[in-house]
Amino acid sequence: MARKNAKGGGTIRKKVVTRNGKEYVYWEARLTTGRDPGTGRQIQRSFTGKTQAEVRRKLQEAAVAVDQGTYTAPSRLTVGQWLDIWQRDYLGGVKPSTALNYE
């Protein structure tokens, strides 16, 4: 009989992908981090690594963060958006001419 994982424990699986005739093996873990309030569907996060132990460590760290309420979902910024934030937050201590050159 198959063993069931604990609720919220996530899953780990071995992935084999063939690209240009060469086989690549890696491990993937998936963890449910919450639910979409609009649709009620699960929001899942995926972690990959070269070894099962590496993926298990990443999965456990994320699961602890979800349980403690400290998990923040990764955000997708464009380079332009990041540069605007960088300019606003990190250029405060430089000379005006340096800031102008950076712009």
N, C-alpha and C positions, 0 to 999 in steps of 0.2 A: 504494500500500500504506500502511496506517495505521501511524503511528509509535507505539511503545510507550514509556511512561514508565519510568524507573528504578524498581526495587523500593523501596517506601517513599516515593516521590516525591509521592504524593497526586494528586488530580485537581481540576481547576477547570472549572466550567461556568457558562454564562449561564442565569439563571432569569427567566421572564416569568410574572407572576401577574396575574390580573384580579380586582379587588375593586370591587364597586359600579359596574361598567361602566368603571372606569379601569384602565389597564395600568401595572404597576410592573415595572421591570427592575432586577435586581441580580445579583451574582456570588456563587457558592458554591464553597468548596473543602472537600474531605474528605480526612482523613489517618487512617491506621490507627495507633493509639497502642499497641496491644498485643493480647493475646488473653485471653479470659476463661478462667481456669484450670479452671472447672467444665465448661464446654461446648465450649471450644476455638474459639469464634466470635471474629471480629475485634471489637475495640472501636474505633469510629471517632469522630472529633471533627470537627465542621463549623464552618467560618468563613464569614461573609458580609460583604459590603461593597458600596459603590456602584460601585467601579471594579475592573477586573481586576488592576491593579497593586497596589491596596490588599490585595486578597485574596491575591495571590501573596506579598506581604511577610509577611502573617500566617502563611501556610502555611509559608514558609521558616523563620520564627522558631520555629514549633512543631516542625518537622522536626529542626532543630538541637537543640532541647531534648530531643526523644525520643532522638536519636542519642547525646547526652551523658549521658543518664540523669537529667536534671534536670527532666523534664516531670512536672507534677502535674496530675491530672485535676481539673476544677472540681467543687466540692462543692455540694450543695444543702442549704442551711440554711433553716429557717423563721425568721421574725422573732423569735419567742420564743427559739429556740435561740441566735441571734446575740446577743440582749439578755442572756441568761445568761452567755455568754462575755464580752461587753463589761463586764458588772457585775463578774465575777470578775477579769478581767485589767486593766481600765482604771480602776477606781474606787479603787485602792489609795492614791492620794495625796490624796484629798479628805477633808474633815471628815466625821465620822460623821453629822451632821445632814444634810449635803448628800447623802450616799449614801442615807440614809433617804428623802429627798425624791425622789431619782431612782428608787428602787424603786417 
